[in-house]
Amino acid sequence: MHATNIRLRDFIVTDNDWIFAASGYDHTGGVQAVLRYIPDQNGDREMGGVRYRKLDFDESGEFLEKNHASWKFRLPEDAISKVLRSNERIPALANEDQRVAVIIDVLKSAGIPVDKMGITGSMLPGLQIEGSDIDFVVYGRYWFLARDAILREISRNRGRDGDQGIDRDRDSDKLEITEISEDMWHQIYAKRVPEISFEEFLAHELRKGNRGMVGGTYFDLLFVRDWDQLPVTQERGVDLRRCSLTARVLSADLAFDSPAVYEIDHPVVSKILCYTHTYAGQALAGEVVEARGMMEDVRGQKRLVVGTSREPVGEWMRSLDLLGRVPPTVR
């Protein structure tokens, strides 16, 4: 098993049937991974005759601390039994799930090859249950074409359907991709618990175009680097101090990656890295942003990390241009 062939959002199964999600690209010293599912006879989902339970972020860390502390941040290559690759699951799901098939068809019509699509989350190992979201992956530059195709499809269906933000009946013969209702946006906001107001959150989210509904199910369009964008070194920096900054974004080419990367024009800090999905795609190149997080030092280079925990308190990022709040001194 070669760890170099594992990309962000692929899943890894160990010999004891624990299922991890790859959380990065740089697997030097072990695969960056988060434990997501463990066998549990009382679990609410099943695969291959084995019942599983899903762990949230905090549960995952606590479980590994007690049961296999050395696997908490890096999974050794010799512990890997099987790799579930996001792109390899698509052909089967296209036949099994009409909702996924609808997304695939829309993206194919936009010129996106099927081998540049993938699936992650509970659908990757086949552990989805009623109410599970669809975590749809698109690789590299094709992600931006996919995002635009989804936005066009939502706009087209909004014009044909008087009930804006409400998907057609799940049992309808014709499933469509539609916009997210305000109720669903409130649910997403409550789940994320961001340090910005709902109004700010919604303003940023609506222009990202990476979420929608299909057949009554919420879906995300997730970015993963293509092979020509790899390998990449992802070093842990040395924490310096918490701070806030205001700066102009020079490049947002990897703003939807994990972590999201923003190159900025600032006298001290060269990049903002966002590890929480809330702030992926938060700003465009040329915009002025305000951000607060932990300043790190990596080989003499300073960067600001937003999302030092799953639900970071006192950390945020916002586009001041989008909100009309750019200070006169920065214009």
C-alpha positions in Angstrom: 0.0 0.0 0.0 1.5 3.3 -1.1 0.5 6.3 1.0 1.5 8.6 -1.9 -1.6 7.3 -3.8 -3.9 8.5 -1.0 -5.5 11.9 -1.5 -7.6 14.2 0.7 -11.1 12.8 1.3 -10.2 9.2 0.4 -11.1 6.6 3.1 -8.7 4.1 4.7 -9.8 0.8 6.4 -7.5 -0.8 9.0 -7.1 -4.5 9.8 -9.5 -4.0 12.8 -12.2 -2.4 10.5 -11.8 1.1 11.7 -12.5 3.6 8.9 -10.5 6.8 8.6 -10.8 9.7 6.3 -7.7 11.2 4.8 -7.4 14.7 6.0 -4.4 15.9 4.0 -2.0 15.2 1.1 1.4 15.0 2.8 1.8 11.5 4.3 5.4 11.8 5.4 5.6 9.7 8.6 2.1 8.3 8.1 -1.2 9.1 6.5 -2.9 12.3 7.8 -6.3 10.9 8.8 -9.3 11.2 11.1 -11.2 8.3 12.5 -14.8 8.4 11.3 -16.4 5.0 11.8 -15.9 2.1 14.2 -17.6 -1.3 14.4 -20.3 -1.3 17.0 -23.0 -4.0 17.3 -25.5 -1.2 18.3 -24.4 1.1 15.5 -27.0 2.7 13.2 -25.4 1.7 9.9 -24.1 -1.5 8.3 -21.5 -2.6 5.7 -20.6 -6.1 4.8 -22.6 -7.6 7.7 -20.8 -5.4 10.2 -22.6 -2.6 12.1 -20.8 0.7 12.5 -21.1 3.9 14.5 -20.0 7.3 13.3 -17.7 9.3 15.5 -17.8 13.1 15.6 -14.5 15.0 15.8 -14.2 15.1 19.5 -15.3 11.5 20.0 -12.7 10.4 17.4 -9.9 12.0 19.3 -11.0 10.6 22.7 -11.5 7.1 21.3 -8.0 7.0 19.7 -6.4 8.5 22.9 -7.8 5.6 24.9 -7.5 2.8 22.3 -4.6 3.6 20.0 -2.9 7.0 20.8 -0.2 6.6 18.2 -2.8 6.7 15.4 -4.4 10.0 16.6 -2.7 12.2 14.0 -0.9 9.9 11.6 -1.9 6.4 10.5 1.1 4.1 9.8 1.2 2.6 6.3 1.4 -1.0 7.7 -1.9 -0.5 9.5 -3.8 0.0 6.2 -5.9 -2.9 5.0 -7.7 -1.1 2.2 -8.0 2.3 0.6 -11.4 3.5 -0.6 -10.7 6.1 -3.3 -13.3 8.8 -3.9 -13.2 8.6 -7.7 -13.5 4.8 -7.9 -16.9 4.9 -6.1 -18.6 7.1 -8.7 -19.5 4.5 -11.4 -21.4 2.2 -8.9 -23.2 5.2 -7.3 -24.3 6.5 -10.7 -26.3 3.3 -11.0 -27.4 2.9 -7.4 -28.5 6.5 -6.4 -30.6 8.7 -8.7 -29.7 11.8 -6.8 -25.9 11.2 -7.4 -26.7 10.4 -11.0 -28.4 13.8 -11.5 -25.3 15.6 -10.3 -23.0 13.5 -12.5 -25.2 14.2 -15.5 -25.2 17.9 -15.0 -21.4 17.9 -14.6 -20.8 15.7 -17.6 -23.0 18.1 -19.7 -20.5 20.8 -18.6 -17.6 18.9 -20.0 -16.3 17.4 -16.8 -14.9 13.9 -17.2 -16.3 11.3 -14.9 -12.9 10.3 -13.7 -12.5 13.9 -12.3 -15.5 13.3 -10.0 -15.6 11.5 -6.7 -17.7 10.9 -3.6 -16.7 11.0 0.1 -18.5 11.0 3.4 -20.7 8.1 4.4 -21.5 7.2 0.7 -17.9 6.3 0.0 -17.9 3.1 2.2 -21.6 2.6 1.7 -22.5 3.6 5.3 -25.1 6.3 4.4 -28.4 6.3 6.2 -31.7 8.2 5.7 -30.9 11.8 6.0 -27.2 11.5 5.0 -25.8 14.4 3.0 -24.0 13.9 -0.4 -20.4 14.9 -0.3 -19.5 15.2 -3.9 -15.8 15.6 -4.9 -14.4 17.3 -8.1 -10.7 17.3 -8.8 -8.4 20.2 -9.6 -9.4 22.9 -12.1 -12.6 21.0 -13.0 -14.0 22.0 -9.6 -14.5 25.5 -10.8 -16.3 24.3 -13.9 -18.5 22.1 -11.8 -19.3 25.0 -9.4 -20.4 27.1 -12.4 -22.5 24.3 -13.8 -24.3 23.8 -10.5 -25.0 27.5 -10.3 -26.4 27.5 -13.8 -28.6 24.5 -13.0 -30.0 26.1 -9.8 -30.8 29.3 -11.7 -32.5 27.4 -14.5 -34.6 25.4 -12.1 -35.5 28.5 -10.0 -36.9 30.0 -13.1 -39.1 27.0 -13.8 -40.2 26.3 -10.2 -42.4 28.8 -8.3 -41.3 27.4 -5.0 -37.9 28.9 -4.7 -35.5 27.0 -2.4 -37.8 24.0 -2.2 -36.8 20.8 -4.0 -39.3 18.8 -6.0 -40.8 15.8 -4.4 -38.2 13.1 -3.5 -40.4 10.5 -5.2 -40.7 12.5 -8.4 -39.6 10.9 -11.6 -37.6 14.0 -12.4 -35.1 15.0 -9.7 -33.6 18.5 -10.0 -30.8 20.5 -8.5 -32.2 23.4 -6.6 -31.1 26.1 -4.2 -31.0 25.7 -0.4 -33.9 26.9 1.6 -33.5 29.5 4.3 -34.4 26.9 6.9 -31.6 24.7 5.7 -29.1 27.6 5.8 -30.1 28.1 9.4 -29.4 24.4 10.1 -26.0 24.7 8.4 -25.1 27.8 10.4 -26.1 26.2 13.6 -24.0 23.1 12.8 -20.9 25.2 12.0 -21.2 27.6 15.0 -19.1 30.3 13.2 -17.9 33.5 14.9 -19.7 35.7 12.4 -23.4 36.6 12.3 -25.9 34.6 10.3 -26.3 37.5 7.9 -22.6 37.6 7.2 -22.4 33.8 6.9 -25.2 33.8 4.3 -23.8 36.6 2.3 -20.5 34.7 1.9 -22.1 31.3 1.3 -24.5 32.5 -1.4 -21.8 33.6 -3.7 -19.6 30.4 -3.2 -22.0 28.2 -5.2 -20.7 25.0 -3.7 -23.9 23.7 -2.1 -27.3 22.7 -3.3 -30.3 20.3 -2.9 -31.2 17.3 -5.0 -34.2 15.1 -4.3 -34.6 16.7 -0.9 -31.0 16.0 0.0 -28.3 18.6 0.8 -25.0 18.3 -1.1 -21.6 19.9 -1.0 -19.2 20.3 -3.9 -15.8 19.6 -2.4 -12.4 20.4 -3.9 -9.5 17.9 -4.0 -6.2 18.6 -5.8 -5.6 16.8 -9.0 -2.5 14.7 -9.5 -0.7 17.5 -11.4 -1.0 19.7 -8.2 0.7 17.0 -6.1 2.9 16.3 -4.2 2.6 19.1 -1.6 4.4 19.5 1.7 2.1 20.4 4.6 4.2 21.3 7.6 3.0 22.1 11.1 4.2 25.5 12.2 5.2 26.8 15.6 2.5 28.7 17.4 3.4 32.3 18.1 0.3 34.2 19.3 -3.3 34.9 18.5 -3.8 38.0 16.4 -6.1 39.7 13.9 -5.1 41.2 10.6 -6.5 43.1 7.6 -5.0 42.5 4.2 -5.6 42.2 0.5 -5.9 38.7 -1.0 -3.3 38.2 -3.8 -4.3 34.6 -4.8 -7.3 32.5 -3.9 -6.6 29.6 -6.3 -6.7 27.1 -3.4 -9.4 28.8 -1.4 -11.7 25.7 -1.6 -8.9 23.2 -0.7 -8.5 21.8 2.8 -6.9 23.8 4.4 -8.1 26.7 2.3 -5.1 28.8 1.3 -5.1 32.6 0.7 -1.9 34.4 -0.3 -2.1 37.9 1.1 -0.3 41.3 0.8 0.8 41.9 4.4 4.1 43.1 5.9 4.4 40.1 8.3 2.1 37.3 7.3 2.3 35.7 3.8 -0.7 33.4 3.9 -4.0 32.6 5.7 -4.8 28.9 6.1 -8.4 28.0 7.1 -8.9 24.5 8.4 -12.6 24.9 9.0 -14.9 24.4 6.0 -16.9 27.6 6.9 -14.1 29.8 5.6 -13.3 27.9 2.4 -14.0 30.2 -0.6 -14.5 33.1 1.8 -12.8 35.7 -0.4 -11.7 36.4 -4.0 -8.4 37.6 -5.2 -8.2 41.3 -4.9 -10.5 41.6 -2.0 -9.6 42.9 1.5 -10.2 40.5 4.3 -10.3 40.6 8.1 -9.1 37.5 9.8 -8.3 36.3 13.4 -6.5 33.1 14.3 -3.1 31.7 15.4 0.0 33.1 13.9 2.5 30.4 13.1 6.1 30.3 12.0 7.2 27.8 9.4 10.9 28.0 8.6 10.9 31.8 9.1 7.7 32.4 7.1 4.6 33.6 9.1 1.1 32.5 8.4 -2.2 32.9 10.1 -4.2 29.7 10.8 -8.0 30.0 11.2 -9.6 26.9 12.6 -7.2 25.6 15.2 -10.1 23.5 16.5 -13.2 21.9 14.9 -15.5 24.7 16.0 -13.0 27.6 16.7 -13.9 30.2 19.2 -12.6 33.7 18.6 -11.4 32.9 15.1 -12.9 34.0 11.8 -12.4 35.4 8.3 -14.6 37.8 6.4 -14.4 39.6 3.1 -14.7 43.3 3.9 -15.3 44.0 0.2 -18.3 41.8 0.1 -19.7 43.4 3.2 -18.9 46.9 2.1 -16.6 47.6 5.1 -13.2 48.2 3.6 -11.4 50.8 5.7 -10.4 54.0 3.7 -6.8 53.4 4.6 -6.8 50.1 2.7 -8.6 51.1 -0.4 
